[in-house]
Amino acid sequence: MNAASTTTILHAYRSLLRASLRAVHYSKPARYVALDRLRSAFRTNDASAYDALTLGRTLEFLGGAANVRGLEHKIVRNLMHVLHERKKLPRINTPKENLPFRKAAYKQFDDTVAKLNETMGLCI
């Protein structure tokens, strides 16, 4: 059986949510960004994408971000900050000529996060 069961997926979602909230120290904008990102990831991916090893590494990374204010905490904090700013992208006050530059910057950000996930075996 290749696909994970529904209860396994549910437990993975809950453990990632708890670890994410602890990693951001339950701060107001970051907790909602983490929740939205986690929801969209679990809604768009299917059960065959579940990997217990990657989940374990991600939980360990988030645990390190929650316990020590080291590199992991800085990565998570900056990730949440950029994702929060990205959500506010189409503002009325933003000039139209700046939108392609901002989208290009977020493309590079997405590539960086993808490489981080690939090299460390995470699912951030």
C-alpha positions in Angstrom: 0.0 0.0 0.0 1.7 3.2 -1.2 -0.7 5.8 -0.1 -0.9 6.8 3.6 -4.1 6.3 5.5 -6.4 9.2 6.4 -5.5 9.1 10.1 -1.8 9.2 9.3 -2.3 12.3 7.2 -4.4 13.9 9.9 -1.8 13.1 12.5 0.9 14.6 10.2 -1.2 17.8 9.7 -1.8 18.2 13.4 1.9 17.6 14.4 3.1 20.0 11.7 0.6 22.6 12.9 1.6 22.3 16.5 5.3 22.4 15.6 4.8 25.4 13.4 2.9 27.3 16.1 5.6 26.6 18.6 8.3 27.6 16.1 6.8 31.1 15.6 6.0 31.4 19.3 2.3 31.9 18.5 2.9 35.4 17.2 -0.1 37.0 15.6 0.7 37.4 11.9 3.1 34.4 11.7 0.6 31.9 13.1 -2.0 32.7 10.5 0.6 32.6 7.7 1.7 29.2 8.9 -1.9 27.9 9.1 -2.7 29.1 5.6 0.5 27.6 4.2 -0.1 24.3 5.9 -3.8 24.2 4.8 -3.0 24.9 1.2 -0.2 22.3 1.2 -2.5 19.6 2.5 -5.4 20.5 0.2 -3.3 20.6 -3.0 -1.1 17.5 -2.5 -2.5 14.0 -2.5 -1.9 11.2 0.0 0.8 9.6 -2.2 3.1 12.7 -1.6 3.3 11.7 2.1 6.8 10.9 3.3 7.4 10.0 6.9 11.2 10.7 6.7 10.6 14.2 5.3 7.9 14.8 7.9 10.3 13.8 10.7 13.1 16.0 9.5 10.7 18.9 9.2 9.4 18.4 12.7 12.9 18.3 14.0 13.7 21.5 12.1 10.7 23.2 13.5 11.5 21.9 17.0 14.9 23.4 16.8 13.3 26.7 15.7 11.0 26.6 18.7 13.7 25.7 21.3 16.7 27.8 20.4 16.9 31.2 18.8 19.5 30.0 16.3 19.6 29.6 12.5 16.4 27.5 12.3 14.4 30.2 14.2 15.8 32.9 11.9 14.9 31.0 8.8 11.3 30.3 10.0 10.9 33.9 11.2 12.1 35.4 7.9 10.0 32.8 5.9 6.9 33.8 7.7 7.7 37.5 7.3 8.1 37.2 3.5 5.0 35.1 3.1 3.0 37.6 5.1 4.2 40.4 2.9 3.6 38.3 -0.2 0.0 37.9 0.7 -0.4 41.7 0.7 1.1 41.9 -2.9 -1.8 43.4 -4.9 -2.3 46.6 -2.9 -4.0 49.6 -4.3 -1.1 51.9 -3.4 1.5 49.8 -5.2 2.5 51.2 -8.6 1.7 48.9 -11.5 5.3 49.1 -12.8 6.7 47.6 -9.6 4.6 44.4 -9.7 6.8 42.5 -12.2 9.9 43.2 -10.0 8.1 42.0 -6.9 6.9 38.9 -8.6 10.5 38.2 -9.9 11.8 38.6 -6.3 9.3 36.1 -5.0 10.3 33.7 -7.8 13.8 33.8 -6.5 12.5 33.3 -3.0 10.5 30.3 -4.1 13.6 28.8 -5.7 15.6 29.3 -2.6 13.0 27.6 -0.4 12.7 24.7 -2.9 16.5 24.2 -2.8 16.5 24.4 1.0 13.8 21.7 1.1 15.7 19.6 -1.5 19.1 19.7 0.2 17.9 19.2 3.8 15.0 16.8 3.0 12.3 19.1 4.4 8.8 20.1 3.5 8.7 23.7 4.5 
